[in-house]
Amino acid sequence: MANVNLNENECQSQKKQILDYLNTGKSLTQMEALNLFGCFRLASRICELRDDGWVIKSESIKLNNGKIVSSYRLPLENAK
């Protein structure tokens, strides 16, 4: 039985929204992606974008509450 993603259209829409956002030169964390795009799985969308050939940098940042999260951005030479 094939693995079918019933949310494929939503994932594609989120990928486009995330890529458009990153193309503004801004970075993006999971909480920002959830608030802006309703995306619960930012790391998965980033992985898909990387599979599509996009170079996306990630860095760990420490929040004010002490938690460490990933932040994603396009290198300046890739941002449009």
Phi, psi and omega per residue, in radians:
M1 nan 2.289 -3.124
A2 -1.330 2.566 3.062
N3 -1.418 2.007 -3.083
V4 -1.911 2.212 3.091
N5 -1.625 1.868 -3.111
L6 -1.250 -0.251 -3.123
N7 -1.820 0.406 -3.058
E8 -0.967 -0.761 3.140
N9 -1.113 -0.718 3.121
E10 -1.140 -0.718 3.117
C11 -1.085 -0.746 3.127
Q12 -1.109 -0.705 3.125
S13 -1.138 -0.754 3.115
Q14 -1.129 -0.705 3.096
K15 -1.003 -0.792 -3.134
K16 -1.133 -0.776 3.130
Q17 -1.076 -0.749 -3.134
I18 -1.146 -0.794 3.133
L19 -1.097 -0.771 3.099
D20 -1.035 -0.725 3.138
Y21 -1.141 -0.817 3.141
L22 -1.111 -0.557 3.119
N23 -1.175 -0.217 3.060
T24 -1.387 -0.129 -3.120
G25 1.646 -0.019 3.138
K26 -1.489 2.751 3.013
S27 -1.673 2.912 -3.041
L28 -2.495 2.269 3.039
T29 -1.869 2.970 -3.141
Q30 -1.021 -0.796 -3.115
M31 -1.120 -0.675 3.100
E32 -1.135 -0.730 3.135
A33 -1.112 -0.678 3.106
L34 -1.136 -0.807 -3.119
N35 -1.199 -0.691 -3.065
L36 -1.427 -0.699 -2.967
F37 -2.169 -0.005 -3.080
G38 1.175 0.474 -3.063
C39 -1.649 1.953 3.124
F40 -1.475 -0.295 -3.022
R41 -2.214 1.113 -3.115
L42 -1.030 -0.752 -3.116
A43 -1.026 -0.623 3.098
S44 -1.192 -0.736 3.109
R45 -1.146 -0.667 3.100
I46 -1.114 -0.747 3.101
C47 -1.046 -0.747 3.112
E48 -1.113 -0.724 3.111
L49 -1.129 -0.696 3.078
R50 -1.110 -0.717 3.091
D51 -1.078 -0.507 3.096
D52 -1.371 -0.061 3.080
G53 1.856 -0.015 -3.136
W54 -1.365 2.396 3.045
V55 -1.603 1.963 -3.123
I56 -2.143 2.163 -3.141
K57 -1.533 2.549 3.050
S58 -2.233 2.598 3.058
E59 -2.527 2.645 3.080
S60 -1.570 2.314 3.105
I61 -2.192 2.564 3.132
K62 -1.706 2.174 3.139
L63 -1.423 2.939 3.126
N64 -1.032 -0.486 -3.128
N65 -1.497 0.053 3.102
G66 1.627 -0.205 3.126
K67 -1.299 2.592 3.122
I68 -1.900 2.254 -3.138
V69 -2.277 2.863 3.074
S70 -1.575 2.488 3.055
S71 -2.165 2.348 -3.058
Y72 -2.010 2.516 3.097
R73 -2.698 2.780 2.998
L74 -1.545 2.450 3.031
P75 -1.025 2.613 -3.089
L76 -0.951 -0.643 -3.126
E77 -1.215 -0.284 3.120
N78 -1.690 -0.420 -3.093
A79 -1.173 2.442 -3.118
K80 -1.770 nan nan
